[in-house]
Amino acid sequence: MNPEAFLFHVGDDPLVGLVHAGDSGVRTGVLMVVGGPQYRVGSHRQFLLLARHLAAHGIPVMRFDSRGMGDSGGEARDFEHIDADIAAAVDAFLARAPQLERVVLWGLCDAASAALLYAWRDPRIAGLVLLNPWVRTEAGLARAYLRGYYRQRLLSPAFWGDLLRGRVDLRHSLVSLAGMLRRALARGRPQGANPGETVVDHDAPLPRRMAEGWRRFPGPILLILSGEDLTAAEFRQCASGDPAWRGLLEASRVTLRELPGANHTFSRREWREPVERWTREWVTRWPDVPRS
């Protein structure tokens, strides 16, 4: 069945949405939040294919373009400023599929971050599916590079062979490494902040605000991480090293799935299909969703 296309609004700005109907008796729907400079189809049609897969198994899905993206009007804005877009999309989804009682937000990269920053404020959001959440800071990026790229280089026989043959600019490499170490040791924690704070500081670094959103959101979370992705590596580093994240991923309501070898957008079929299956199986924890 083809999805239903329609317009909804944030203020005077028209937004384009599409609903894949699913089964009329299902009470749980999935709203796909799109981040970055892309639109509702997604890289290599990822969002479209996932929506079709879920709808074919009875799960209603809505995709949409936020303001200034794809076919939607208005000025484009970054992921930290699309709360109104998500709220309007939830309204539109529930209006188009009135049988729904709960909504799951699904997002990749900075869309996952946007969903996490928004969800705890909206009681209609029952769950989150977060893929490679964006937590980038300069220090976090440097630590991810040190753990990934530089560690792999130092363990590579090819690197040492090139070094011995004079093919590596040793001075340049040492200067680069020293700069990376300085950035990795930098602290983005604002003066007076502490992991136990309950008030969200909108001027706090993004990872801290995301941790607070994670802590405040009461529902289940499915976290999917790629094995070969810098953004996922940054998230792992943040979640394991920042005191604000201590214990959050170990909570019983969190399901973690990792896909070794996968890139950031799960661009191959062998990576896309596990994401589709994990999402579908996780959503079927609600009793009204068909288990097929």
WOCOR-V942303 format. One line per field, one symbol per residue. phi: phi as a letter, one per 40 degrees, with the letter a starting at -180 (. if undefined). psi: psi as a letter, one per 40 degrees, with the letter a starting at -180 (. if undefined). Layout:
phi = ???
psi = ???
This chain:
phi = .ccccabbbbgcccbcbbbccgccccbbbbbccbbgcabccgdfgdccccccccccbgccbbbabcdgbfcccgccacccbbdcccccccdcccccbcccbabbcbabgcccccccccdccbccccabbbbfdcbcbcccccccccccccccccccdccccccccgcbccccccccccccccccccbcccdgcacccbccccccdddcccccccccccccbbbbbccbaccccccdccccbcdccdgccccccbbbbbbdgcccbfccdcccccccccccccccccccccbb
psi = hiihiiiiihbehhihihhhdahdehehihhhhhiagiaedihffdddddddddddeehiihiihiheibeiaahiiideffddddddddddddddgeeheihhhhihbedddddddddeeheehdihhhhgihfhiddddddddddcddddddehddddddddeeehgdddddddddddddddeihehiheiieeiehhheeiidddddddddddheiihhhhhidghddddddddddddhddehedeeidehhhhigheiadefeidddddddddddddddedheehhg.
